[in-house]
Amino acid sequence: MTTPAVFLAYAPRGAGLLCAVVYCARGDHVTGWWTGSAEGEARSAYFLAENFFGSGNRTLLATQGNDLYGGWHYDFSRSEPALADPIPCEDGPCHDLERLQFQFAHEWLVFAEEGEAAAEQARYAEAELSTGPVLIRHRMLNKFTKGDAVWTYGSPTLDLNIIDFLAARWPLDYRSD
């Protein structure tokens, strides 16, 4: 796996976390994980952008929630994304994706069910910032570009073309402009 790239978008006076993405390139493909707001609820999934760097048709496969071992359940390249039968995920990449997601979430995110969520919620309340079921660690907000209504952060290895590809297809509310 290559060096992971991350992208986060946050609406401080709106929905809160819009999206958080971590991904790595694997040959012509991109694999990763996203979470964010979808119609007011937190959603997450692992994804595979097949042939992103190749010459064939690009597809965007995603799991049902965080169930990586249940296979790819959605093809967001189609108008009807739900697949009749899941496509199995390979074991090796699954383990890599789980580690990638865990490291990213541990560094950047706090989920409502975690013990430290109340302290993070209090920091957000003190700063008069929007919250939700998934929070960006408050200390990480200083890394964001804050010139617009939506604050964003992209790691140095980020390829915005990948984010544009995802945001045009995924079920999250965030759309890149």
N, C-alpha and C positions, 0 to 999 in steps of 0.2 A: 504494500500500500504506500502511496505517496504521502507527503506532508498534508495533514488535514487542513481544510479551509473552513472558516466559519462566517456566518452572516446573521445578524440579528436586527430586527426592526421593532421599535417600541413607540407607542403613542402615549406620551406622558399626560395628556389631558383628554384621552379618549379610551380606547379599548384596553390599553396596557400592552402586554406583549402581543405583537402581531405575528411574528415568526422568529424562530431560531433554527438555524440549519447548520449542520456539520456534514462535510463530504470529503471524499478522496477520489482521485482518478485511478482507474485500474485499466490500463491499456486504452481502448476506445470507449470504455464505459465509465460512468460516475456512480458511486454508491454512497449512501449516507442516511441521515435521519433528519426529520423535521418535526417541530411542534409549533403550535400557534393557535390563534383564534379562528374559529369557523362558526359563524352565526352565533357568537357569544359564548361558545363552549370551547374548551381546550381539546385539540386533536393532535395526534402524533402518529407517525408511521416511519418505517424504514423505506428507502426507495432505491431503485436501480434505473438510471437513465442509460438505456442501451444505445450503443452506437453514437454517443454524443460527439465523439471526436472522429468517428468513422464516416464512411461514405454511404452506408445503408440508411434505411429509415430509422429515425429516432423514436424510441418508445419510452414511456415513463411508467414503470411498474411500482406498485406500493403494497405494503402489507396492510392487513386489517389491524389497525392500532399498532401496538408494539409486539404483536405476535409474529416474530421473525421466522420461527420454525414452522408456522402454519402455511408458509409460502406467500407468493405474490397473489393478492386477491383483486387488485385493480390495475387497469391499464388506462391511465389518464390521457393517453394519446387518442383515445376513442371517444365518441359522443356518449356512449353507454359504457362507463368505465368498469363496472363490476364484471369479473370474469366468471364464466359458468363453472370452471374448475380451477382451483389454485395451481400455480406453477411452482414446483418445489424450488427452494433456495439451496444452494450448495453449502455444505457444512462449514468448510474453511472460511469463506467470506462471511458467513453468519457470525462466527466467533469474532472475527475482526470488527464487524459492524457493532456487535454488542460492546466490545471494549471501547470503540470510538465514541459511541453514544454515552457510555458510562462516564468516560473521562470528560467529555464536553459538558454533560449535564452537571457533573460534580463541580466543575470549574465555574460555570456560568449561571446555572439555574437553581431555583428552589421551588419545590412543588408543595401545594397546600397541605398534603398529608405528612410532610416532614416536620420534625420537632423544631427546626430553626425557622419555620415559616412565620411564626408569630413575631419574632424579632425583626425579620425582614419587612413584614407588613407595617410594623411600627415605624421603621425608618422611612418607608414610603409615605406614610401618613404625615410624619413630621415635615417631610419635604413637599407635601401636597401633590403627590404624584399618583397616577392611576395604578391600580393593582388588578389581580385576577388570580385564577387557580395556578398559574405558573408565573413566577417572578424571575427577573434577571437579578442576580445578586447586586444589591444596591451599590457596593463598592466598585462594581464593573461599569456602572453608568458613566463614570468619568472618561471612559474610552470612546464614547459615542460622539458622532457628529450631531450637533444639536441645533442647526440653523433652520430647520423646518418643523412642521407640525409632527412629523414622524422622525424620531431620532434613529440613526443607523450606525452599525459598526460592521466593518468587514476586515478580516485578517489580511495581512500582507499577501498571502497566497490566493486570495479570493479571485475567482473569475466571474465577473458579473453576468456574463453570458449564460452561465449555468443557473444563476438565480433567476434571470429573466425567463429561461426555459421552464424552470420549476413553477414560478409564479404565474405563468400563463396557463398552467394546467392543473396545479394541485387544488385540493378542496379548501385551502385556507383563505381567509378574507384578504390577506395581503396580496396586492398586485403591484409589481414594479412599474414605475412610470418612466 
